[in-house]
Amino acid sequence: MAKFNKETSLSERLKASAAAKKALAESFKTRPAADDPAVLARQEERSRILAARAVRAEARAKAEAERLKQEALEQARREAAIEAERIEKEKAAALEAANREAERALEMERLEALEAEKKAARDARYAARKARKKSGMR
């Protein structure tokens, strides 16, 4: 739009405005009809582009679904491996605990046998002392 200038009169500004409106109306009148071959060709091209976009979007969706499926499988494999490792560790810990318990039981048996030997030796010394006292008294 033209700048307001004090030197332009109202009639000049009205003429300029009317000319701009007329030019705008002419641009709409020169627009081709809907059945024009150029318009139809443009619409056909747009529909081909939209169809191609839809095909690409579907391919991307399939690829994403496949990627997610592969990630889920890989995650399941990792979790299974972790679970198997945990089970192995539990088995090893249980075996180690059983070995420690068996060693503790053997140690207890050895200590009980040692205590029994000591008691037998004490009893033998006591019996020998009693026997000496008895034989010394007669």
C-alpha positions in Angstrom: 0.0 0.0 0.0 1.3 3.4 -0.8 2.4 5.8 1.9 0.1 8.6 2.7 1.4 11.7 1.1 -0.1 15.1 1.7 0.4 15.9 -1.9 -1.9 13.1 -3.1 -5.5 14.0 -3.2 -8.4 11.9 -2.0 -9.5 11.1 -5.5 -6.1 9.8 -6.4 -6.0 7.5 -3.4 -9.5 6.3 -4.2 -8.5 5.5 -7.8 -5.4 3.6 -6.6 -7.5 1.6 -4.2 -10.1 0.8 -6.9 -7.3 -0.2 -9.3 -5.8 -2.6 -6.6 -9.2 -4.1 -6.0 -9.8 -4.6 -9.7 -6.4 -6.2 -10.1 -7.2 -8.6 -7.3 -10.5 -9.5 -8.8 -8.9 -10.0 -12.2 -6.4 -12.5 -10.7 -9.3 -14.6 -9.5 -11.1 -14.4 -12.8 -8.0 -15.6 -14.7 -7.8 -18.6 -12.5 -8.3 -21.8 -14.6 -11.5 -23.8 -14.3 -11.6 -27.1 -12.3 -11.9 -29.2 -15.5 -8.8 -27.5 -17.0 -6.2 -30.1 -18.1 -3.4 -28.3 -16.2 -5.5 -28.3 -13.0 -6.4 -31.9 -13.4 -2.7 -32.7 -14.0 -1.8 -30.9 -10.8 -4.4 -32.7 -8.9 -3.3 -36.1 -10.3 0.3 -35.2 -9.4 -0.7 -34.3 -5.8 -2.7 -37.5 -5.4 0.4 -39.5 -6.7 2.6 -37.7 -4.1 0.1 -38.4 -1.3 0.0 -42.1 -2.3 3.8 -42.2 -2.3 3.8 -40.6 1.1 1.3 -43.1 2.4 3.4 -46.0 1.0 6.6 -44.6 2.6 4.8 -44.0 5.9 3.6 -47.6 5.9 7.1 -48.9 5.1 8.4 -46.8 8.0 5.8 -48.1 10.3 6.6 -51.7 9.3 10.3 -51.1 9.8 9.6 -49.5 13.2 7.5 -52.5 14.2 10.2 -54.9 13.1 12.8 -52.9 15.0 10.7 -52.9 18.2 10.1 -56.7 17.8 13.8 -57.3 17.4 14.5 -55.1 20.5 11.9 -57.0 22.5 13.5 -60.3 21.4 17.0 -59.1 22.3 15.7 -57.8 25.7 14.1 -61.2 26.3 17.4 -62.9 25.4 19.3 -60.6 27.8 16.8 -61.2 30.6 16.9 -65.0 30.0 20.7 -64.9 30.2 20.6 -62.8 33.3 18.1 -65.2 34.9 20.2 -68.2 33.9 23.3 -66.6 35.4 21.4 -65.8 38.6 20.2 -69.4 38.8 23.8 -70.6 38.3 25.0 -68.3 41.0 22.3 -69.6 43.4 23.3 -73.2 42.6 26.9 -72.4 43.2 26.1 -70.6 46.4 23.9 -73.5 47.6 26.7 -76.0 46.7 29.2 -73.9 48.5 26.9 -73.7 51.6 26.4 -77.4 51.5 30.2 -77.9 51.3 30.8 -75.6 54.2 28.1 -77.4 56.2 29.6 -80.8 55.4 33.1 -79.5 56.4 31.6 -78.1 59.6 29.9 -81.4 60.3 33.2 -83.3 59.7 35.0 -80.8 62.0 32.3 -81.3 64.7 32.7 -85.1 64.4 36.5 -84.7 64.6 36.2 -82.5 67.7 33.7 -84.9 69.3 36.0 -87.8 68.6 38.9 -85.8 70.1 36.8 -85.0 73.1 35.9 -88.7 73.4 39.6 -89.6 73.2 40.5 -87.1 75.9 37.7 -88.3 78.1 38.8 -91.9 77.6 42.4 -90.9 78.4 41.1 -89.0 81.5 39.0 -92.0 82.6 42.0 -94.3 82.0 44.2 -92.1 84.2 41.5 -91.9 86.8 41.0 -95.7 86.7 44.8 -96.2 86.9 45.0 -93.8 89.9 42.2 -95.6 91.6 43.8 -99.0 90.9 47.1 -97.7 92.3 45.4 -96.4 95.4 43.5 -99.7 95.8 46.6 -101.9 95.3 48.6 -99.6 97.6 46.0 -99.8 100.3 45.9 -103.5 100.5 
